[in-house]
Amino acid sequence: MTALARNQDRDRVRKLREYARAGIPIHVGIDDYDAQGSVTLCTGPRSDKADWEDIHRVYHGTDVTIPEGPAKGFVIGETITGPKRS
């Protein structure tokens, strides 16, 4: 397994599981290595299952608004991710 594949597994699978297991209320992942670039917003941690109630994934250039917590209302959009990729 290459270093890139290990890092992607860590960021896309293991961190999501462990953050949910720890009860962290929101996880945001900005992935530049996804072909079109993506933003993943996870909410509603299910610590008993190490999973999330809702996983919302959009491509770069699409607005995602943090729904709760200290950053409630903060928008992750094109100014952060860059424009939509083709």
C-alpha positions as CSV (number, residue, x, y, z in Angstrom):
1,M,0.0,0.0,0.0
2,T,1.4,3.4,-1.0
3,A,1.7,6.3,1.5
4,L,-1.1,8.1,-0.3
5,A,-3.4,5.1,0.0
6,R,-2.6,4.8,3.7
7,N,-3.3,8.5,4.3
8,Q,-6.6,8.3,2.4
9,D,-7.6,5.2,4.4
10,R,-6.7,7.0,7.6
11,D,-8.6,10.2,6.7
12,R,-11.6,8.7,4.9
13,V,-12.3,5.6,7.0
14,R,-10.4,5.4,10.3
15,K,-10.8,9.0,11.5
16,L,-14.5,9.0,10.7
17,R,-15.0,5.8,12.8
18,E,-12.9,7.1,15.7
19,Y,-14.4,10.6,15.8
20,A,-17.9,9.0,15.9
21,R,-16.8,6.6,18.6
22,A,-15.5,9.5,20.6
23,G,-18.8,11.3,20.3
24,I,-17.4,14.3,18.5
25,P,-20.5,16.1,17.3
26,I,-19.3,17.2,13.8
27,H,-16.6,16.2,11.5
28,V,-15.7,18.1,8.3
29,G,-13.3,16.6,5.8
30,I,-12.0,18.6,2.8
31,D,-10.5,16.2,0.3
32,D,-8.4,17.7,-2.5
33,Y,-7.3,14.2,-3.6
34,D,-10.8,13.2,-4.6
35,A,-11.1,13.5,-8.4
36,Q,-13.4,16.5,-8.2
37,G,-12.5,17.6,-4.7
38,S,-15.1,17.1,-2.0
39,V,-16.3,18.3,1.3
40,T,-17.8,15.8,3.7
41,L,-19.9,16.9,6.7
42,C,-20.7,14.2,9.3
43,T,-23.2,14.9,12.0
44,G,-25.0,12.8,14.7
45,P,-22.2,10.5,16.0
46,R,-23.3,7.0,16.9
47,S,-20.5,6.1,19.4
48,D,-22.0,2.6,19.9
49,K,-21.6,1.8,16.2
50,A,-18.6,4.1,15.4
51,D,-20.7,5.6,12.7
52,W,-22.7,8.8,11.8
53,E,-26.4,9.4,11.5
54,D,-25.8,11.7,8.5
55,I,-23.0,12.0,6.1
56,H,-23.4,14.8,3.5
57,R,-20.8,14.9,0.7
58,V,-20.6,17.6,-2.0
59,Y,-18.0,18.6,-4.6
60,H,-15.8,21.6,-4.3
61,G,-17.5,24.9,-5.2
62,T,-20.8,23.8,-3.5
63,D,-21.7,25.5,-0.2
64,V,-21.9,23.5,3.0
65,T,-23.1,25.2,6.2
66,I,-22.1,24.0,9.6
67,P,-25.4,23.2,11.3
68,E,-24.5,23.4,15.0
69,G,-21.9,24.1,17.6
70,P,-19.6,27.1,17.9
71,A,-19.1,27.3,14.1
72,K,-22.9,27.1,13.5
73,G,-23.7,29.0,10.3
74,F,-20.1,29.0,9.0
75,V,-20.1,28.3,5.3
76,I,-17.5,26.1,3.6
77,G,-17.7,27.2,0.0
78,E,-15.7,28.2,-3.1
79,T,-13.6,30.8,-1.1
80,I,-12.2,27.8,0.9
81,T,-12.3,24.9,-1.5
82,G,-11.9,26.7,-4.8
83,P,-14.2,26.5,-7.8
84,K,-16.0,23.4,-9.0
85,R,-13.7,21.1,-10.9
86,S,-14.6,19.5,-14.2
